[in-house]
Amino acid sequence: MDTESTYSGYSHYSGHSKKAHRQGSRDRHKSPRSKDGSRSEKSVTIQTPPAEPLLGNDASRTEDVQDDNWGETTTAITGTSEHSISQEDIARISKDLEDSVGLDCKRYLGLTVAAVLGLLVFLTPIAFILLPQILWRDDLEPCGTVCEGLFISVAFKLLILLIGTWALFFRQPKADMPRVFVFRALLLVLIFLFVFSYWLFYGVRILDSKDTNYQGIVQYAVSLVDALLFIHYLAIVLLELRQLQPMFTLKVVRSTDGESRYYSLGHLSIQRAALVVLENYYRDFTVYNPTLLMASKSRAAKHMAGLKVYNVDGPVNNAASQSRAMITAAARRRDSSHNELYYEEADHDRRVKKRRARLVVAVEEAFTHIKRLQAEEQQKAPGEVMDPREAAQAIFPSMARALQKYLRTTQQQHYHSMESILQHLSFCITNNMTPKAFLERYMSPGPTLQYDRDRWFSKQWTLVSEEAVTSGLKDGGVFVLKCLDFSLVINVKKIPFIKLSEEFIDPKSHKFVLRLQSETSV
C-alpha cells in the first residue's frame, strides 16, 4: 500500500513538473522574438571557452532532470520522458554553432598574431647583434670589454622583459569578448611600428653600408631593448593601473525577481565592465529559481480563472466587452485578494518552519549516530573501519525524507541531487563538521557558485547596448546582459566629486577648571 501511494504521488508530481517545464520552454521560446526584434543590431555576444562543460540549450536541461523523489523511493525509479525539437530550436542551435566557430577562429587568430609579434620582438635585438658577426665579421672593429658588458646588459633586460610579458599577457582567457580590447590592440600596433622602424633604420644604415663600428651596433640593440621595457611599462599603466581607481557605480538588477547589487569600477569599456559584472554575479547573487516566479504566476492565473462572464444580450460574441467585464470583476476582487495572499504566505511560513524543525532534529540524530559509530570503530581492527562515503550512505536514509520535504517546500529540490547531498555529507563527516554546518547549504538559497556547475552555468550571454561596447563607461549609461532565462540590467552612475574642508579646533578650548567648595551642609 505504501509503495502504491509513493508511486502515485511520484507520477502526479512528474506530470506537474512536465507541465511547468513545457510552459517554461514556451515562454523562453517566445521571449527572444518579442524582446530582441527591435534591437538585434545593437546586441553582441559574450561566450565562454568551449573546452569547459556548458549548459545552454533545452536538450541538455531535459537530460539533466533528476528524480525529485530520492527521499521516498530508493529501490526503483520509474518515469517517462518526452523529447521534442522544433524548427526554431534547430535554427538557434545552428546559429550558436556558427557563432562559436567564428569566435574560436577570432580568438586563435589573435593569439597567433600576438605570439608571432612577441617572438619577433625578442629575436630582433639578438639578430641586430649576430648579423654583423655572420656577414662581415672580418671587417668589424674590435670592441673588447665594453661590448661584453653590453651583452650582459641586453641578456638581463631581455630576461626581465620576458618575465614581465609572461606575467602581463600570457593568461588564461576568462571569456570571449565580442570586440577587440582597444588598448591591447593599440599596444600591438605600437610595438609593430616600433620594431618595423628599427628594422628599417638597421637595414638602411647598417646592412647596406656594412658599418664596421660594432660597438655602435651593439648600442643600437641596447637602445631597442630599453625602448621595449618602456613600452611594457606603458602597457602596465594602460591595462592594469588605469582601472584601479573607482570612478563609476554600477547598479545590477535581475529582471525576474528584482534582486540588485552595487559595484564600483574604474575606467573600463562596456564589454569589460560586463565581464566584471558577470564574474561578481555568480559570486554575489543568489541562484536563479524560476519555480518561485511560476508560483506567483499560477496564483494570478487562479484568481483570474475564478471569474466568469455571462452574455445576457444574446449570442453575439464581443471580445472587447468581455475583456472590460473581466477587468472590472478583477478590480472588485482586488480588495479581498490581499487577504488571500497574506494567509497563503503565513501558511507557507508555518510549513517551512515546521519542516525545518523536523529536518534539524533528523540531522542532529543522524550526526549523533555517526559519533556513536566513530566510537565503535576506534575499537575495531584497521581493516574494518568505515570510510566517510559509507558512513554518509548509512545515515542518509534517516534524514532523506525530512530533507526532501523541506527542499520541496522551499522550491530548492531541483538544485540538490541525491549524489550532491551525499558528497556534501561525506565532506562534513571527513572534516568533523557539525549538523549546523551541514544544513547551512540548504537552509536558504546560496550564491550561484555554490551549486553544481551544470545546473547554473550559462553557455552564452548577450550584451545589448545603445553605445559601442568598446567605448568607456559614461554617467547615465544603461546596458543589458541577457541569457536564456533572465537578463541583468546595469545602470551606470558616476561617483560624485567630494570636497572636504578642514576646521581647526584650538586645543585650549577643551580645558576647564573644576572648583570644589570646602563647605558642606552638615
C-alpha positions in Angstrom: 0.0 0.0 0.0 2.8 2.4 0.8 4.6 1.6 -2.4 1.5 2.3 -4.5 0.9 5.6 -2.8 4.5 6.5 -3.3 4.5 5.8 -7.0 1.1 7.5 -7.4 2.5 10.6 -5.7 5.6 10.4 -7.9 3.5 10.2 -11.1 1.4 13.2 -10.0 4.5 15.3 -9.3 6.1 14.2 -12.6 3.1 15.3 -14.6 3.0 18.7 -12.8 6.8 19.2 -13.4 6.5 18.3 -17.1 3.7 20.8 -17.5 5.7 23.5 -15.8 8.7 22.6 -17.9 6.7 22.8 -21.2 5.2 26.1 -20.1 8.7 27.5 -19.2 10.1 26.3 -22.5 7.3 28.0 -24.4 8.0 31.2 -22.5 11.6 31.0 -23.3 11.0 30.4 -27.0 8.6 33.4 -27.2 10.7 35.9 -25.3 13.6 36.3 -27.8 11.3 37.2 -30.6 9.5 39.8 -28.6 12.5 41.5 -26.9 15.3 41.2 -29.4 13.5 42.0 -32.6 13.9 45.8 -32.4 17.5 45.9 -31.1 19.1 42.9 -32.7 21.6 45.2 -34.5 22.8 46.5 -31.1 23.4 43.2 -29.4 26.7 41.3 -29.2 27.6 38.1 -27.5 30.0 37.1 -24.8 30.9 33.4 -24.9 32.9 31.2 -22.6 35.7 29.0 -23.7 34.2 25.9 -25.3 36.5 23.4 -23.6 34.5 23.6 -20.4 31.2 21.8 -19.7 28.4 24.1 -20.6 24.7 24.3 -20.2 23.0 26.4 -22.8 20.2 24.6 -24.6 17.0 23.0 -23.6 18.1 19.5 -24.7 20.8 19.3 -22.0 18.4 20.6 -19.4 15.9 17.9 -20.3 18.6 15.2 -20.0 19.8 16.5 -16.6 16.3 16.4 -15.0 16.7 14.3 -11.9 14.2 12.3 -9.9 12.9 14.6 -7.1 11.6 11.6 -5.1 15.0 10.4 -4.0 13.8 10.6 -0.4 10.8 8.4 -0.9 12.0 5.6 -3.2 15.4 4.0 -3.1 14.8 0.7 -4.8 13.2 1.6 -8.1 12.8 4.8 -10.2 10.1 5.0 -12.8 9.0 7.8 -15.1 8.6 8.9 -18.6 10.5 11.4 -20.7 9.4 13.4 -23.7 11.8 14.9 -26.2 10.7 17.3 -28.9 12.5 19.8 -31.1 11.2 22.4 -33.4 12.5 24.3 -36.5 13.2 27.3 -34.3 15.4 25.1 -32.0 17.3 23.8 -35.0 17.9 27.3 -36.3 19.0 28.5 -32.9 21.4 25.6 -32.5 22.9 26.1 -35.9 23.4 29.8 -35.2 25.1 29.0 -31.9 27.5 26.6 -33.7 28.3 29.2 -36.3 28.9 31.9 -33.6 31.1 29.6 -31.6 33.2 28.6 -34.7 33.6 32.3 -35.6 34.7 33.2 -32.0 37.1 30.3 -31.8 38.8 31.5 -35.1 38.9 35.1 -33.8 40.5 34.0 -30.5 43.1 31.8 -32.1 43.9 34.4 -34.7 44.5 37.0 -32.1 46.7 34.6 -30.1 48.7 33.7 -33.2 49.3 37.3 -34.1 50.4 38.2 -30.6 52.7 35.2 -30.4 54.4 36.0 -33.7 54.8 39.6 -32.8 56.3 38.7 -29.4 58.7 36.3 -31.0 59.8 39.0 -33.4 60.3 41.4 -30.6 62.6 39.1 -28.6 64.6 37.9 -31.6 65.2 41.4 -33.1 67.9 42.6 -30.6 69.7 39.2 -30.9 69.6 39.5 -34.7 71.0 43.0 -34.6 74.0 41.7 -32.7 74.6 38.5 -34.6 74.1 39.6 -38.2 77.3 41.7 -38.4 79.2 38.8 -36.9 77.9 36.5 -39.6 78.0 38.7 -42.7 81.2 40.8 -42.3 83.0 39.5 -39.2 86.5 40.3 -40.5 85.8 44.0 -41.2 84.4 44.8 -37.7 86.4 47.0 -35.4 87.4 45.3 -32.1 85.1 46.1 -29.2 86.5 44.4 -26.2 85.2 44.7 -22.7 82.7 47.4 -23.5 80.7 45.1 -25.8 80.9 42.2 -23.3 79.3 44.4 -20.7 76.6 45.4 -23.2 76.0 41.8 -24.0 75.3 41.1 -20.3 73.0 44.1 -20.1 71.0 43.0 -23.1 70.7 39.5 -21.8 69.3 40.5 -18.4 67.0 43.1 -19.9 65.6 40.6 -22.3 65.1 38.2 -19.3 63.2 40.9 -17.4 61.1 41.7 -20.4 60.3 38.1 -21.0 59.1 37.6 -17.4 57.1 40.8 -17.4 55.5 39.9 -20.8 54.6 36.4 -19.5 53.0 37.8 -16.3 51.0 40.5 -18.1 49.9 38.9 -21.4 50.1 35.2 -21.1 47.0 34.5 -19.0 44.2 32.0 -19.5 41.3 33.9 -21.1 38.2 34.1 -18.9 35.8 34.9 -21.7 35.5 35.7 -25.4 34.8 39.4 -25.9 32.5 40.4 -28.7 35.0 43.2 -29.8 38.8 43.6 -29.5 40.4 45.2 -26.5 41.2 48.7 -27.8 44.3 49.4 -25.6 45.8 46.0 -26.2 45.3 46.4 -30.0 46.9 49.8 -29.8 49.9 48.4 -28.0 50.3 45.7 -30.5 50.2 48.2 -33.4 52.7 50.5 -31.5 55.1 47.6 -31.0 54.9 46.5 -34.6 55.5 50.1 -35.9 58.4 50.5 -33.4 60.1 47.2 -34.4 59.5 47.9 -38.1 61.1 51.3 -37.9 64.1 49.9 -36.1 64.5 47.2 -38.8 64.1 49.8 -41.5 66.8 52.0 -40.0 69.0 49.0 -39.4 68.7 47.8 -43.0 69.5 51.2 -44.5 72.2 52.5 -42.2 74.0 49.2 -41.1 73.3 46.3 -43.5 73.6 48.3 -46.7 76.7 50.2 -45.7 78.2 47.3 -43.7 79.1 49.5 -40.8 82.3 48.4 -39.1 81.6 50.2 -35.7 80.5 47.1 -33.8 80.2 49.0 -30.5 77.7 51.4 -32.1 75.7 48.4 -33.5 75.5 46.9 -30.0 74.5 50.2 -28.5 71.7 50.4 -31.1 70.4 46.9 -30.0 70.6 48.1 -26.3 68.5 51.2 -27.1 65.9 48.9 -28.7 65.6 46.8 -25.6 65.4 49.9 -23.4 62.5 51.2 -25.5 60.7 47.8 -25.3 61.0 48.0 -21.5 59.3 51.4 -21.5 56.6 50.1 -23.8 56.0 47.3 -21.3 55.7 49.9 -18.5 53.1 51.8 -20.6 51.2 48.5 -21.1 51.1 48.0 -17.3 49.7 51.6 -16.8 47.0 51.2 -19.5 45.9 47.7 -18.9 46.2 47.4 -15.1 46.7 50.6 -13.2 44.3 52.9 -15.1 41.2 50.9 -14.0 42.1 50.6 -10.3 40.7 53.9 -9.1 36.9 53.7 -8.8 35.1 56.2 -10.9 31.6 54.7 -11.5 29.0 52.9 -9.5 27.0 50.1 -11.3 23.6 49.0 -10.1 22.9 45.5 -11.4 19.2 44.4 -11.3 18.0 40.9 -12.2 14.9 41.3 -14.3 12.9 38.4 -13.0 12.9 38.9 -9.2 14.4 42.4 -8.8 17.5 41.3 -6.8 20.2 44.0 -7.1 23.8 44.7 -6.2 26.1 47.6 -6.4 29.7 47.6 -7.8 32.4 50.3 -8.1 34.5 50.2 -11.2 37.2 52.4 -12.8 37.7 53.5 -16.4 36.6 50.4 -18.3 34.9 49.7 -21.6 31.3 48.5 -21.6 32.3 44.9 -22.6 35.0 44.7 -19.9 32.5 46.1 -17.3 30.0 43.5 -18.4 32.6 40.8 -17.8 33.3 42.1 -14.3 29.6 42.2 -13.6 29.2 38.6 -14.7 32.1 37.5 -12.5 30.6 39.1 -9.5 27.1 37.9 -10.4 28.0 34.3 -9.9 29.5 35.1 -6.5 27.1 37.6 -5.0 23.6 36.9 -6.4 21.5 34.0 -5.1 20.8 31.3 -7.6 18.1 31.9 -10.0 14.9 29.9 -9.1 12.2 30.0 -11.8 9.8 27.9 -9.7 9.2 30.8 -7.3 8.1 33.0 -10.2 5.9 30.3 -11.6 4.2 30.1 -8.2 3.2 33.8 -8.4 2.0 33.4 -12.0 -0.1 30.4 -11.0 -1.6 32.5 -8.2 -2.6 35.3 -10.5 -4.0 32.8 -13.0 -6.0 31.1 -10.3 -7.6 34.4 -9.3 -8.5 35.2 -13.0 -9.8 31.7 -13.6 -12.4 32.2 -10.9 -14.1 34.9 -12.9 -16.9 34.0 -15.3 -18.6 36.4 -17.9 -22.2 35.8 -19.0 -23.6 37.5 -22.1 -27.3 38.4 -21.2 -27.9 40.2 -24.5 -27.6 37.2 -26.8 -25.1 35.0 -28.5 -23.2 38.0 -30.0 -19.5 37.5 -29.4 -18.0 40.7 -28.2 -14.4 40.2 -27.1 -13.9 43.9 -26.0 -16.9 43.8 -23.7 -15.8 40.6 -22.2 -12.3 41.9 -21.5 -13.8 45.0 -19.9 -16.0 42.9 -17.7 -13.1 40.7 -16.7 -11.0 43.8 -15.7 -14.0 45.2 -13.7 -14.5 42.0 -11.9 -10.8 41.7 -11.2 -10.8 45.2 -9.8 -13.6 44.3 -7.4 -11.8 41.2 -6.2 -8.6 43.2 -5.7 -9.8 44.4 -2.3 -10.0 40.8 -1.0 -7.1 39.3 -2.8 -4.5 40.8 -0.4 -6.1 38.8 2.4 -5.7 35.6 0.4 -2.1 36.5 -0.3 -1.5 37.2 3.4 -2.9 33.9 4.5 -1.0 32.0 1.8 2.3 33.5 2.9 1.5 32.9 6.5 0.6 29.2 5.8 3.8 28.8 3.7 6.0 30.3 6.5 4.4 28.0 9.0 5.0 24.9 6.9 8.6 26.0 6.2 9.3 26.4 10.0 7.7 23.1 10.8 9.6 21.1 8.2 12.8 23.0 9.1 12.4 21.9 12.7 11.9 18.3 11.6 15.0 18.5 9.4 17.2 19.9 12.1 16.1 17.1 14.5 16.7 14.4 11.9 20.1 15.7 11.0 21.2 16.0 14.7 20.1 12.5 15.3 22.0 11.3 12.3 25.2 13.0 13.4 24.8 11.6 16.9 24.6 8.2 15.3 27.8 9.0 13.4 29.6 9.9 16.6 28.5 6.6 18.1 29.8 4.7 15.1 33.1 6.5 15.3 33.4 5.5 18.9 32.7 1.9 18.0 35.2 2.0 15.0 38.0 3.0 17.3 37.8 -0.4 18.9 37.8 -2.3 15.6 40.7 -3.5 13.5 42.1 -1.1 11.0 40.7 -3.1 8.0 37.1 -2.9 9.3 36.9 0.9 9.7 34.1 2.6 7.6 35.2 5.3 5.2 33.2 8.7 5.2 31.3 7.7 2.0 30.0 4.6 3.6 29.1 6.4 6.7 27.2 9.1 4.7 25.3 6.3 2.9 24.5 4.7 6.2 22.9 7.7 7.9 21.4 9.4 4.8 18.1 7.4 4.8 17.3 8.6 8.2 17.3 12.3 7.1 16.3 11.9 3.4 12.6 12.2 3.8 12.7 15.3 6.0 15.3 16.9 3.8 13.3 16.2 0.6 10.1 17.7 2.1 12.0 20.8 3.2 13.6 21.3 -0.2 10.2 20.9 -1.9 8.6 23.4 0.4 11.3 26.0 -0.3 11.4 25.1 -4.0 15.1 24.1 -3.9 14.7 20.4 -4.8 15.9 20.8 -8.4 19.3 22.3 -7.3 20.3 19.4 -5.0 20.6 15.8 -6.3 21.0 12.8 -4.1 24.6 12.4 -5.2 25.5 16.0 -4.4 23.9 15.7 -0.9 25.9 12.5 -0.3 29.1 14.2 -1.3 28.4 17.1 0.9 27.5 14.8 3.8 30.7 12.8 3.4 32.7 16.0 3.2 31.2 17.2 6.5 31.9 13.8 8.1 35.5 13.9 6.9 36.2 17.3 8.3 34.3 16.6 11.6 31.7 19.4 10.9 28.6 20.0 13.0 25.0 19.4 11.9 24.5 23.2 11.6 27.4 23.4 9.2 25.9 20.6 7.1 22.5 22.3 7.0 23.9 25.8 6.1 23.8 24.9 2.4 20.1 24.0 2.5 18.6 26.5 4.9 18.5 29.3 2.4 19.4 29.8 -1.3 23.1 30.5 -1.6 25.2 32.1 -4.3 25.2 30.7 -7.7 28.8 29.3 -7.5 27.7 27.1 -4.5 25.7 24.7 -6.8 26.8 22.1 -9.4 28.3 23.7 -12.5 25.9 22.0 -14.9 22.9 23.5 -13.1 23.8 27.2 -13.2 26.4 27.8 -15.9 25.1 29.5 -19.0 26.6 28.9 -22.4 26.4 32.5 -23.6 25.4 35.9 -22.5 24.3 38.6 -25.0 25.4 42.2 -24.4 22.8 44.8 -25.5 23.9 48.4 -25.6 23.0 51.5 -27.4 26.6 52.7 -27.3 29.5 50.8 -28.8 30.8 48.1 -26.5 34.4 49.3 -26.9 33.5 52.8 -25.6 34.1 53.7 -22.0 31.5 53.9 -19.2 29.6 57.1 -19.0 27.3 58.6 -16.4 23.7 57.6 -17.0 24.6 54.7 -19.4 22.5 51.6 -19.4 23.3 48.2 -20.9 21.7 44.8 -20.6 23.2 41.3 -20.2 20.8 38.6 -21.4 20.9 34.9 -21.1 18.3 32.2 -21.8 16.0 32.7 -18.7 16.6 36.2 -17.5 18.6 39.4 -18.0 20.7 41.7 -15.9 20.0 45.4 -16.3 23.0 47.6 -15.5 22.7 51.3 -14.7 25.9 53.4 -14.6 26.3 56.4 -12.2 29.4 58.4 -11.8 30.8 58.8 -8.3 30.3 62.4 -7.3 33.2 64.8 -6.6 33.6 65.1 -2.9 35.0 68.3 -1.4 36.4 68.1 2.1 37.2 71.1 4.3 39.2 71.3 7.5 38.1 73.1 10.6 40.8 73.9 13.2 39.9 73.5 16.9 42.0 75.2 19.4 43.3 72.6 21.9 43.0 75.2 24.7 39.2 75.4 24.2 38.8 72.0 25.8 40.4 72.9 29.1 38.2 73.7 32.1 38.6 74.2 35.8 36.7 72.2 38.4 36.3 74.1 41.7 35.1 72.2 44.8 33.6 74.0 47.7 35.1 73.0 51.1 32.0 73.9 53.0 29.3 71.3 53.5 25.7 71.5 54.6 26.4 69.4 57.7 
